[in-house]
Amino acid sequence: QSALTQPPSASGTPGQSVTISCSGSSSNIGGNYLYWYQQFPGTAPKLLIYRNNQRPSGVPDRFSGSKSDTSASLAISGLRSEDEADYYCAAWDDSLSGPVFGGGTKLTVL
Amino acid sequence: QVQLVESGGGVVQPGTSLRLSCVASGFTFSSFSMHWVRQVPGKGLEWVALVSGDGTIKYYTESVKGRFTISRDESRNTLYLQMNSLRPEDTAFYYCAKGRSGSYAALFEYWGQGTLVTVSS
């Protein structure tokens, strides 16, 4: 199983808000920045959120990240059909001396 | 703009070797750590290896230690992954990704398009 825990699926209707959780431990999320990645089928992942809550240029402000202790969340407001994708959280793990990913959450826009 | 182009994937038999390459452009290659991340088709992401900007520090996920070697050639702006003693469980898409300068993090700022490695008899 993955070092970081995410729900396998999430869903919402257009316009709604949805939150995806990511939980870990003191060796990863608890002591390091949290990152979120978005991946559409058949394409490479893309950086969505960095350093817990920062958006790279071009990422809509409908996407926001937060972190508290050993957990983090990705919130998507004003859900759109084009948000349907897989979302992964990731953090450096001090015990493993490397990054670890969550198992991914498949977001479905109903 | 930043571009990462992987190559070298293919179908190989268990126990054999393969070398992946990733040509980088659009940034000062030597200033950034670089990663390999893999993904079994239809499954999640797994970090594989990291090399520092100067090539002196390398980290690996446990399952590939002693079998895979990450390296970089600054003169060619190219990242490599030498994979030996390949196993069926190494079958995956392999992505190279640009890391950060300075200390290490789970930052994969840019990704290549990926190259598929299939290990099968």
Interface residues (C-beta under 8 A of the other chain):
Chain A: S2 N32 Y33 L34 Y35 Y37 Q39 A44 P45 K46 L47 Y50 P56 Y88 A90 A91 W92 L96 S97 G98 P99 V100 F101 G102 G103 G104
Chain B: H35 V37 G44 L45 E46 W47 L50 Y59 Y60 T61 E62 Y95 Y104 A105 A106 L107 F108 E109 Y110 W111 G112 Q113 G114
